[in-house]
């Protein structure tokens, strides 16, 4: 069973494990990631094996300093510069043209790569001490509910990893916003805590317009039609709709949206822990952070 570590000694253990080619659970402000050194293809392959994830599905590279983006990028557009200057460290991932030396295991075989600088001090410390960025998709089985605590990682991955660094509960609670900065119009490929309104305001300084594409070919994590999914069947309702009184539990996701996002995955995991077969969900409004919460819920409810 994976062992939970913390503090300075835990940081040293995690760094040593990464250097030896292991994969480890690593906290960020969004969700916990399953981290591997991007210089080690064998370790990167372990991510796909542990998660049961297709190797064509791209990984996100996590860095500890903004200047490390230059080492990964073939080119960086003015829009990308504008976004990272304002949003990093934080829950924003940018897609850029990948330098030739970047492992194509990180890119899903594409010539583009996803990069972000997390706003979690433990993640930054590990990456700095390792001396290399890490690839770190969510530390759960592919398509399941993402983990927001160290115990979630242990529950999901069990004996398949050795170490999880405990950085507390994730402050944001849902995955990062992903913006493709390689297209003629920057595209949001996944909604997150950095809202479309904020993205539009930032890129307007570059005279750029914004497009959105949150499903289709998996150019980035989270674009599949079904994702973030509990075993419980979710029935979604708009706020003005009448929720059936059929004895099934009801999750209200239309209140304080920051708190809703922070606790969303914990609530979905709680349904599974109670062996609930069906639950109703009252959806948030579609503006601001509501875009991201709705995206997670729609994909979690799809396909059952």
matplotlib code that plots the C-alpha trace (Angstrom):
import matplotlib.pyplot as plt

x = [0.0, 1.3, 2.8, 1.9, 4.8, 5.0, 7.4, 11.0, 11.8, 8.9, 10.1, 13.5, 11.9, 9.7, 12.6, 14.7, 11.9, 11.5, 15.2, 15.1, 12.3, 9.3, 6.0, 4.6, 1.5, 2.0, -0.3, -1.2, -3.8, -6.1, -6.0, -3.3, -1.1, 0.8, 4.2, 7.2, 10.5, 10.0, 13.6, 12.8, 10.6, 10.4, 8.9, 6.5, 5.3, 4.6, 2.1, 0.1, 0.3, -0.8, -3.6, -4.7, -4.5, -4.1, -0.6, -2.1, -3.7, -1.3, 0.2, 0.7, 4.2, 4.6, 7.4, 8.6, 9.8, 8.3, 11.6, 11.5, 8.8, 11.6, 13.3, 10.2, 8.9, 9.8, 8.1, 6.0, 3.3, 2.5, -0.9, 0.9, 3.3, 0.4, -1.5, 1.4, 2.6, -0.7, -1.9, 1.2, 1.7, -1.9, -4.5, -3.8, -2.3, -1.0, -0.5, 2.6, 4.8, 7.1, 10.9, 12.4, 13.9, 10.5, 9.4, 6.5, 5.1, 4.3, 2.7, 0.7, 2.7, 1.9, 4.2, 2.4, 2.8, 0.7, 2.6, 1.7, 3.3, 1.3, 0.6, 1.3, 4.6, 5.1, 4.9, 7.2, 9.8, 9.8, 10.3, 13.1, 14.9, 14.5, 16.1, 13.6, 9.9, 7.5, 4.6, 1.6, -1.9, -4.4, -3.5, -6.4, -7.6, -8.3, -11.7, -12.6, -13.1, -9.9, -8.3, -8.2, -6.5, -3.6, -6.0, -8.0, -4.7, -4.1, -7.7, -7.4, -4.0, -3.3, -0.2, 0.6, 2.7, 4.9, 4.7, 2.2, 3.2, 0.5, 0.0, -3.5, -6.8, -6.6, -7.6, -9.2, -10.5, -11.0, -8.4, -6.7, -8.1, -6.3, -5.8, -4.3, -2.0, -0.9, -4.1, -5.1, -7.6, -6.6, -9.0, -10.2, -9.9, -10.9, -12.6, -11.2, -10.9, -9.4, -12.7, -13.4, -14.1, -10.6, -8.9, -10.7, -9.7, -6.0, -5.7, -7.5, -4.3, -2.8, -5.8, -6.8, -10.2, -11.2, -12.7, -13.8, -13.7, -14.1, -14.7, -13.6, -10.1, -8.0, -5.6, -5.5, -6.5, -10.3, -11.6, -13.3, -17.1, -17.1, -14.6, -14.4, -17.0, -18.2, -19.9, -23.1, -25.4, -25.9, -29.1, -28.6, -31.1, -31.1, -31.8, -35.3, -36.3, -38.2, -36.1, -38.0, -38.7, -37.8, -35.6, -32.3, -29.8, -29.5, -26.3, -26.8, -24.0, -25.6, -24.4, -20.9, -19.2, -15.7, -16.8, -18.7, -15.6, -13.4, -15.6, -17.1, -15.0, -15.1, -18.9, -18.9, -16.6, -18.9, -21.7, -19.6, -18.5, -22.2, -22.9, -25.5, -26.8, -28.4, -28.2, -29.7, -27.5, -28.7, -26.4, -24.7, -25.3, -23.2, -21.1, -17.6, -16.6, -19.9, -18.6, -15.9, -18.3, -20.9, -18.3, -17.2, -20.8, -21.9, -18.9, -19.4, -23.0, -22.4, -22.6, -24.3]
y = [0.0, 3.5, 5.3, 8.9, 11.3, 15.0, 17.8, 18.1, 14.5, 13.6, 16.0, 14.3, 10.8, 11.9, 13.5, 10.4, 8.2, 10.4, 10.2, 6.4, 6.3, 5.8, 7.6, 9.4, 11.1, 14.9, 17.6, 20.7, 23.4, 21.8, 18.0, 15.5, 14.4, 11.2, 12.6, 11.3, 12.9, 14.0, 12.9, 9.3, 7.6, 4.4, 6.4, 8.2, 4.8, 3.8, 6.7, 5.2, 1.8, 2.8, 5.0, 2.6, 5.5, 5.4, 6.5, 8.8, 10.9, 13.9, 14.6, 18.0, 19.0, 20.8, 23.3, 25.3, 28.6, 30.6, 30.6, 26.8, 27.2, 28.4, 25.0, 23.1, 25.4, 25.5, 28.9, 30.9, 33.2, 36.7, 35.3, 32.6, 35.2, 37.4, 34.5, 33.1, 36.5, 37.0, 33.5, 31.7, 30.2, 29.0, 26.7, 27.6, 25.1, 26.4, 24.3, 25.3, 23.9, 21.3, 21.5, 18.4, 17.0, 16.9, 13.2, 12.4, 10.3, 13.7, 15.0, 12.0, 11.8, 15.3, 18.3, 20.3, 20.0, 21.2, 23.0, 24.7, 26.1, 24.9, 27.3, 24.7, 25.1, 21.4, 20.7, 23.6, 22.4, 18.8, 20.0, 22.4, 19.8, 17.2, 19.7, 18.7, 19.3, 16.4, 15.1, 14.8, 13.8, 13.3, 10.5, 8.2, 5.6, 7.0, 8.5, 8.2, 11.0, 13.0, 12.9, 16.0, 14.5, 12.1, 9.5, 9.6, 8.7, 5.8, 4.6, 4.8, 3.5, 1.2, -0.9, 0.5, 3.3, 3.6, 7.2, 10.0, 13.5, 14.9, 18.5, 18.8, 19.2, 20.8, 24.5, 24.7, 21.1, 20.9, 20.6, 23.5, 25.6, 24.6, 27.1, 26.1, 28.9, 27.4, 28.0, 31.1, 31.8, 30.7, 27.9, 26.8, 23.0, 22.5, 24.9, 25.5, 28.2, 30.7, 31.6, 32.4, 36.0, 36.3, 34.6, 36.9, 40.0, 38.9, 38.0, 41.1, 43.0, 40.9, 41.7, 38.0, 36.5, 33.3, 30.1, 27.1, 23.4, 21.1, 17.8, 15.9, 14.7, 14.5, 17.3, 17.8, 16.1, 16.1, 16.3, 12.9, 12.9, 10.8, 11.7, 12.6, 9.9, 8.2, 4.8, 6.5, 7.5, 11.3, 12.9, 16.6, 19.4, 23.1, 25.3, 26.2, 22.6, 20.5, 17.7, 14.4, 13.4, 9.7, 9.2, 9.6, 12.1, 15.6, 17.5, 21.3, 22.8, 26.2, 28.0, 29.4, 28.2, 28.4, 26.1, 23.9, 23.4, 22.7, 20.0, 18.6, 15.5, 14.7, 14.7, 12.4, 10.1, 10.1, 8.8, 5.9, 5.2, 4.9, 2.7, 5.1, 3.9, 7.2, 10.8, 14.1, 17.2, 20.8, 22.5, 25.8, 28.8, 28.7, 31.9, 32.2, 29.2, 27.6, 26.7, 24.4, 22.8, 22.1, 20.6, 18.2, 17.2, 16.7, 14.5, 12.6, 11.9, 10.9, 7.4, 5.5]
z = [0.0, -0.9, 2.1, 2.9, 3.6, 4.4, 5.5, 4.5, 5.0, 2.8, 0.1, 0.1, -0.1, -3.0, -4.9, -4.4, -5.7, -8.8, -9.5, -9.3, -11.9, -9.7, -10.0, -6.9, -5.7, -5.7, -4.4, -6.5, -5.8, -8.4, -7.8, -6.8, -9.7, -10.5, -11.1, -13.1, -14.2, -17.8, -18.6, -17.9, -20.6, -18.5, -15.6, -18.0, -19.3, -15.7, -15.5, -18.3, -16.8, -13.3, -14.5, -17.3, -19.6, -23.4, -24.4, -27.0, -24.3, -23.5, -20.1, -18.5, -17.7, -14.4, -13.9, -10.8, -12.5, -15.4, -17.2, -17.5, -20.2, -22.5, -22.2, -23.2, -26.0, -29.6, -29.7, -27.4, -28.8, -27.4, -26.2, -24.2, -22.7, -21.7, -20.1, -18.0, -16.9, -15.2, -14.3, -13.1, -10.6, -10.8, -12.3, -16.0, -18.5, -21.8, -24.9, -26.9, -29.7, -28.1, -28.4, -30.2, -27.0, -25.1, -24.8, -27.2, -24.3, -22.7, -25.9, -26.9, -30.1, -31.1, -31.7, -29.0, -25.2, -22.2, -19.4, -16.2, -13.1, -10.0, -7.1, -4.5, -2.5, -2.0, -5.7, -6.5, -3.8, -5.2, -8.8, -7.8, -5.8, -8.5, -11.0, -13.7, -14.5, -13.9, -15.9, -13.5, -14.7, -11.9, -9.6, -10.2, -12.7, -16.1, -16.4, -12.7, -10.2, -9.6, -6.1, -3.9, -0.8, -0.2, 1.1, -2.2, -4.0, -1.8, -2.1, -5.9, -6.7, -3.7, -4.2, -7.7, -6.2, -3.2, -2.0, -1.8, -0.5, 1.7, 1.0, 2.5, 0.7, -2.7, -2.6, -6.0, -6.3, -10.1, -12.8, -14.5, -17.3, -20.6, -23.4, -26.7, -27.7, -31.0, -32.9, -34.9, -32.2, -28.7, -27.7, -24.3, -24.3, -20.7, -18.3, -14.9, -12.2, -14.6, -16.3, -20.0, -19.0, -17.4, -20.4, -22.8, -20.9, -20.8, -24.5, -25.6, -24.9, -27.8, -30.1, -29.9, -29.9, -27.9, -29.1, -27.0, -27.7, -24.7, -26.4, -29.5, -30.4, -27.2, -27.9, -24.1, -20.9, -20.1, -23.6, -23.7, -23.6, -20.3, -17.6, -13.9, -13.4, -10.2, -10.3, -9.1, -12.0, -11.9, -13.1, -13.8, -13.3, -14.0, -11.1, -12.1, -12.7, -10.1, -8.7, -8.4, -4.8, -5.4, -2.3, -4.2, -2.6, -4.2, -4.6, -4.8, -6.9, -7.3, -4.2, -3.5, -6.7, -5.2, -2.4, -4.8, -7.0, -4.0, -2.6, -5.8, -6.2, -2.5, -2.8, -5.8, -4.0, -1.1, -3.2, -4.3, -0.7, 0.3, -2.7, -4.0, -7.4, -8.5, -7.3, -8.5, -9.1, -9.2, -11.8, -11.3, -13.6, -16.8, -16.2, -14.7, -12.6, -13.4, -16.9, -15.3, -12.8, -15.4, -17.7, -15.0, -14.1, -17.7, -18.5, -15.2, -16.1, -19.7, -21.0, -18.2]

ax = plt.figure().add_subplot(projection="3d")
ax.plot(x, y, z, "-o")
ax.set_aspect("equal")
plt.show()
